[in-house]
Amino acid sequence: MISTRSARFGVRALALVGVALSLPACATITRGSSQEFTVESTPPGARVSTSNGFQCDATPCTFRMPRKDAFRATVSLDGYVTQDHEISSGISGGGAAGMAGNVIFGGVIGAVVDGTSGAMNDLTPNPLVVLLRTPAEERAWQADAAERARAAAAAAAPASGGRP
């Protein structure tokens, strides 16, 4: 027969094991809170700097970036127009699976850790592929984009048919 004291000890031990198992966050363990982020450019050899302090002197290059925060990547090369690109951080399929693991196995603490560490997120776009343009190519591209926008707006406008 089990004594009350032994039963309490068993319940406490089981509770302690449950807490210990819920502490590790599924996505944090399986995916980590950082990921490789790659920048490629045409032509290659462009300098990249990010708003969160990373940089490289020549593309293609790969950084180990925190998954948690969005940032801006600036790509520049002498003789070409500098480009800024917004990189977003959002919940990914793998991160959602990690969160599901937390829910299934009762890891409330793990869910909080995954949510705050960014382990559930992915950076997008990744890789960042940049086509650098000379100033003349940029002017032509801007003019073409403006013409396409005007044509799209004209096509979307309702036909008045002579009525006000």
Short mmCIF file of the C-alpha atoms (twelve columns), coordinates in Angstrom:
data_MODEL
# 
_entry.id   MODEL 
# 
loop_
_atom_site.group_PDB 
_atom_site.id 
_atom_site.type_symbol 
_atom_site.label_atom_id 
_atom_site.label_alt_id 
_atom_site.label_comp_id 
_atom_site.label_asym_id 
_atom_site.label_seq_id 
_atom_site.Cartn_x 
_atom_site.Cartn_y 
_atom_site.Cartn_z 
_atom_site.pdbx_PDB_model_num 
ATOM 1   C CA . MET A 1   0.000   0.000  0.000   1 
ATOM 2   C CA . ILE A 2   1.279   3.475  -0.880  1 
ATOM 3   C CA . SER A 3   1.543   5.963  1.927   1 
ATOM 4   C CA . THR A 4   0.228   9.518  1.623   1 
ATOM 5   C CA . ARG A 5   3.768   10.802 1.861   1 
ATOM 6   C CA . SER A 6   4.911   8.581  -1.023  1 
ATOM 7   C CA . ALA A 7   1.906   9.624  -3.106  1 
ATOM 8   C CA . ARG A 8   2.678   13.335 -2.576  1 
ATOM 9   C CA . PHE A 9   6.305   12.744 -3.488  1 
ATOM 10  C CA . GLY A 10  5.222   10.920 -6.667  1 
ATOM 11  C CA . VAL A 11  2.847   13.725 -7.673  1 
ATOM 12  C CA . ARG A 12  5.544   16.344 -7.061  1 
ATOM 13  C CA . ALA A 13  8.103   14.339 -9.024  1 
ATOM 14  C CA . LEU A 14  5.666   13.911 -11.908 1 
ATOM 15  C CA . ALA A 15  4.845   17.635 -11.864 1 
ATOM 16  C CA . LEU A 16  8.545   18.490 -11.850 1 
ATOM 17  C CA . VAL A 17  9.176   16.194 -14.818 1 
ATOM 18  C CA . GLY A 18  6.225   17.773 -16.664 1 
ATOM 19  C CA . VAL A 19  7.587   21.272 -16.072 1 
ATOM 20  C CA . ALA A 20  11.080  20.215 -17.102 1 
ATOM 21  C CA . LEU A 21  9.764   18.711 -20.334 1 
ATOM 22  C CA . SER A 22  7.751   21.826 -21.151 1 
ATOM 23  C CA . LEU A 23  10.674  24.215 -20.664 1 
ATOM 24  C CA . PRO A 24  12.472  23.457 -23.912 1 
ATOM 25  C CA . ALA A 25  10.564  25.080 -26.737 1 
ATOM 26  C CA . CYS A 26  9.996   22.829 -29.743 1 
ATOM 27  C CA . ALA A 27  10.799  25.396 -32.450 1 
ATOM 28  C CA . THR A 28  13.696  26.859 -30.488 1 
ATOM 29  C CA . ILE A 29  15.276  23.417 -30.236 1 
ATOM 30  C CA . THR A 30  14.545  22.218 -33.772 1 
ATOM 31  C CA . ARG A 31  14.988  25.485 -35.710 1 
ATOM 32  C CA . GLY A 32  16.949  27.865 -33.499 1 
ATOM 33  C CA . SER A 33  16.404  31.585 -33.087 1 
ATOM 34  C CA . SER A 34  18.597  32.538 -36.070 1 
ATOM 35  C CA . GLN A 35  18.822  31.496 -39.706 1 
ATOM 36  C CA . GLU A 36  21.061  31.906 -42.718 1 
ATOM 37  C CA . PHE A 37  20.052  34.867 -44.893 1 
ATOM 38  C CA . THR A 38  21.540  35.121 -48.385 1 
ATOM 39  C CA . VAL A 39  21.888  38.121 -50.698 1 
ATOM 40  C CA . GLU A 40  22.667  37.648 -54.393 1 
ATOM 41  C CA . SER A 41  23.047  40.375 -56.982 1 
ATOM 42  C CA . THR A 42  23.440  40.817 -60.713 1 
ATOM 43  C CA . PRO A 43  26.116  41.896 -61.253 1 
ATOM 44  C CA . PRO A 44  27.833  40.206 -58.308 1 
ATOM 45  C CA . GLY A 45  30.257  42.041 -56.040 1 
ATOM 46  C CA . ALA A 46  27.795  44.503 -54.482 1 
ATOM 47  C CA . ARG A 47  28.150  45.717 -50.899 1 
ATOM 48  C CA . VAL A 48  25.326  44.842 -48.498 1 
ATOM 49  C CA . SER A 49  24.518  46.492 -45.184 1 
ATOM 50  C CA . THR A 50  21.515  45.878 -42.969 1 
ATOM 51  C CA . SER A 51  19.645  48.105 -40.567 1 
ATOM 52  C CA . ASN A 52  20.503  45.693 -37.742 1 
ATOM 53  C CA . GLY A 53  24.261  46.054 -38.202 1 
ATOM 54  C CA . PHE A 54  25.321  43.220 -40.517 1 
ATOM 55  C CA . GLN A 55  27.353  43.836 -43.661 1 
ATOM 56  C CA . CYS A 56  29.387  42.156 -46.370 1 
ATOM 57  C CA . ASP A 57  31.709  43.613 -48.970 1 
ATOM 58  C CA . ALA A 58  30.768  41.496 -51.988 1 
ATOM 59  C CA . THR A 59  27.704  39.521 -53.044 1 
ATOM 60  C CA . PRO A 60  26.844  36.726 -53.019 1 
ATOM 61  C CA . CYS A 61  27.028  36.573 -49.248 1 
ATOM 62  C CA . THR A 62  25.278  34.823 -46.392 1 
ATOM 63  C CA . PHE A 63  24.659  36.117 -42.877 1 
ATOM 64  C CA . ARG A 64  23.515  34.323 -39.732 1 
ATOM 65  C CA . MET A 65  20.547  36.556 -38.827 1 
ATOM 66  C CA . PRO A 66  18.097  36.544 -35.907 1 
ATOM 67  C CA . ARG A 67  14.715  35.243 -37.087 1 
ATOM 68  C CA . LYS A 68  12.868  37.574 -34.718 1 
ATOM 69  C CA . ASP A 69  13.171  41.021 -36.297 1 
ATOM 70  C CA . ALA A 70  12.406  42.544 -39.666 1 
ATOM 71  C CA . PHE A 71  15.125  44.747 -41.138 1 
ATOM 72  C CA . ARG A 72  16.183  46.711 -44.217 1 
ATOM 73  C CA . ALA A 73  18.958  45.531 -46.553 1 
ATOM 74  C CA . THR A 74  20.794  48.132 -48.645 1 
ATOM 75  C CA . VAL A 75  22.622  46.858 -51.736 1 
ATOM 76  C CA . SER A 76  25.088  49.154 -53.512 1 
ATOM 77  C CA . LEU A 77  27.732  48.955 -56.218 1 
ATOM 78  C CA . ASP A 78  29.690  51.758 -57.885 1 
ATOM 79  C CA . GLY A 79  28.016  52.810 -61.135 1 
ATOM 80  C CA . TYR A 80  24.624  51.362 -60.127 1 
ATOM 81  C CA . VAL A 81  21.597  52.731 -58.307 1 
ATOM 82  C CA . THR A 82  21.537  51.769 -54.601 1 
ATOM 83  C CA . GLN A 83  18.533  49.658 -53.650 1 
ATOM 84  C CA . ASP A 84  16.798  49.245 -50.284 1 
ATOM 85  C CA . HIS A 85  14.780  46.106 -49.569 1 
ATOM 86  C CA . GLU A 86  12.509  45.384 -46.612 1 
ATOM 87  C CA . ILE A 87  13.003  41.935 -45.113 1 
ATOM 88  C CA . SER A 88  10.082  40.729 -43.033 1 
ATOM 89  C CA . SER A 89  9.906   38.258 -40.172 1 
ATOM 90  C CA . GLY A 90  6.812   36.109 -40.008 1 
ATOM 91  C CA . ILE A 91  5.560   32.771 -38.748 1 
ATOM 92  C CA . SER A 92  6.669   29.963 -41.005 1 
ATOM 93  C CA . GLY A 93  5.339   26.459 -41.577 1 
ATOM 94  C CA . GLY A 94  8.180   24.961 -39.536 1 
ATOM 95  C CA . GLY A 95  7.553   27.439 -36.727 1 
ATOM 96  C CA . ALA A 96  3.862   26.623 -36.707 1 
ATOM 97  C CA . ALA A 97  4.737   22.919 -36.425 1 
ATOM 98  C CA . GLY A 98  6.961   23.732 -33.444 1 
ATOM 99  C CA . MET A 99  4.088   25.630 -31.825 1 
ATOM 100 C CA . ALA A 100 1.792   22.660 -32.462 1 
ATOM 101 C CA . GLY A 101 4.337   20.472 -30.672 1 
ATOM 102 C CA . ASN A 102 4.202   22.844 -27.728 1 
ATOM 103 C CA . VAL A 103 0.396   22.691 -27.635 1 
ATOM 104 C CA . ILE A 104 0.232   18.897 -28.002 1 
ATOM 105 C CA . PHE A 105 2.798   18.242 -25.317 1 
ATOM 106 C CA . GLY A 106 1.496   20.910 -22.965 1 
ATOM 107 C CA . GLY A 107 4.441   23.253 -23.310 1 
ATOM 108 C CA . VAL A 108 2.937   26.615 -22.418 1 
ATOM 109 C CA . ILE A 109 6.345   27.857 -21.343 1 
ATOM 110 C CA . GLY A 110 7.830   26.479 -24.576 1 
ATOM 111 C CA . ALA A 111 5.203   28.335 -26.588 1 
ATOM 112 C CA . VAL A 112 6.134   31.584 -24.868 1 
ATOM 113 C CA . VAL A 113 9.852   30.955 -25.445 1 
ATOM 114 C CA . ASP A 114 9.256   30.171 -29.132 1 
ATOM 115 C CA . GLY A 115 7.094   33.245 -29.564 1 
ATOM 116 C CA . THR A 116 9.526   35.640 -27.942 1 
ATOM 117 C CA . SER A 117 12.754  34.181 -29.371 1 
ATOM 118 C CA . GLY A 118 11.549  34.336 -32.971 1 
ATOM 119 C CA . ALA A 119 12.137  30.595 -33.443 1 
ATOM 120 C CA . MET A 120 8.727   30.256 -35.121 1 
ATOM 121 C CA . ASN A 121 9.608   32.875 -37.739 1 
ATOM 122 C CA . ASP A 122 11.384  32.939 -41.077 1 
ATOM 123 C CA . LEU A 123 12.913  35.909 -42.872 1 
ATOM 124 C CA . THR A 124 11.433  36.683 -46.310 1 
ATOM 125 C CA . PRO A 125 12.432  37.056 -49.016 1 
ATOM 126 C CA . ASN A 126 15.301  34.637 -48.573 1 
ATOM 127 C CA . PRO A 127 17.382  34.597 -50.631 1 
ATOM 128 C CA . LEU A 128 17.179  38.270 -51.545 1 
ATOM 129 C CA . VAL A 129 17.938  38.434 -55.264 1 
ATOM 130 C CA . VAL A 130 18.719  41.931 -56.553 1 
ATOM 131 C CA . LEU A 131 19.050  43.121 -60.148 1 
ATOM 132 C CA . LEU A 132 21.141  46.286 -59.999 1 
ATOM 133 C CA . ARG A 133 20.504  48.938 -62.657 1 
ATOM 134 C CA . THR A 134 22.642  51.782 -63.945 1 
ATOM 135 C CA . PRO A 135 21.107  55.272 -63.592 1 
ATOM 136 C CA . ALA A 136 20.012  55.180 -67.280 1 
ATOM 137 C CA . GLU A 137 18.437  51.716 -66.842 1 
ATOM 138 C CA . GLU A 138 16.701  52.935 -63.677 1 
ATOM 139 C CA . ARG A 139 15.173  55.949 -65.483 1 
ATOM 140 C CA . ALA A 140 13.893  53.694 -68.288 1 
ATOM 141 C CA . TRP A 141 12.539  51.193 -65.768 1 
ATOM 142 C CA . GLN A 142 10.753  53.957 -63.795 1 
ATOM 143 C CA . ALA A 143 9.206   55.382 -66.991 1 
ATOM 144 C CA . ASP A 144 8.020   51.920 -68.049 1 
ATOM 145 C CA . ALA A 145 6.559   51.247 -64.587 1 
ATOM 146 C CA . ALA A 146 4.703   54.595 -64.656 1 
ATOM 147 C CA . GLU A 147 3.267   53.776 -68.110 1 
ATOM 148 C CA . ARG A 148 2.117   50.339 -66.923 1 
ATOM 149 C CA . ALA A 149 0.443   51.952 -63.891 1 
ATOM 150 C CA . ARG A 150 -1.392  54.475 -66.113 1 
ATOM 151 C CA . ALA A 151 -2.552  51.703 -68.454 1 
ATOM 152 C CA . ALA A 152 -3.769  49.588 -65.522 1 
ATOM 153 C CA . ALA A 153 -5.651  52.557 -64.030 1 
ATOM 154 C CA . ALA A 154 -7.282  53.325 -67.378 1 
ATOM 155 C CA . ALA A 155 -8.332  49.702 -67.805 1 
ATOM 156 C CA . ALA A 156 -9.776  49.579 -64.292 1 
ATOM 157 C CA . ALA A 157 -11.766 52.842 -64.676 1 
ATOM 158 C CA . PRO A 158 -15.454 52.233 -65.420 1 
ATOM 159 C CA . ALA A 159 -16.505 53.107 -68.937 1 
ATOM 160 C CA . SER A 160 -18.762 56.129 -68.669 1 
ATOM 161 C CA . GLY A 161 -20.453 55.590 -72.042 1 
ATOM 162 C CA . GLY A 162 -21.159 59.333 -72.296 1 
ATOM 163 C CA . ARG A 163 -23.056 59.427 -68.994 1 
ATOM 164 C CA . PRO A 164 -21.904 61.581 -66.082 1 
# 
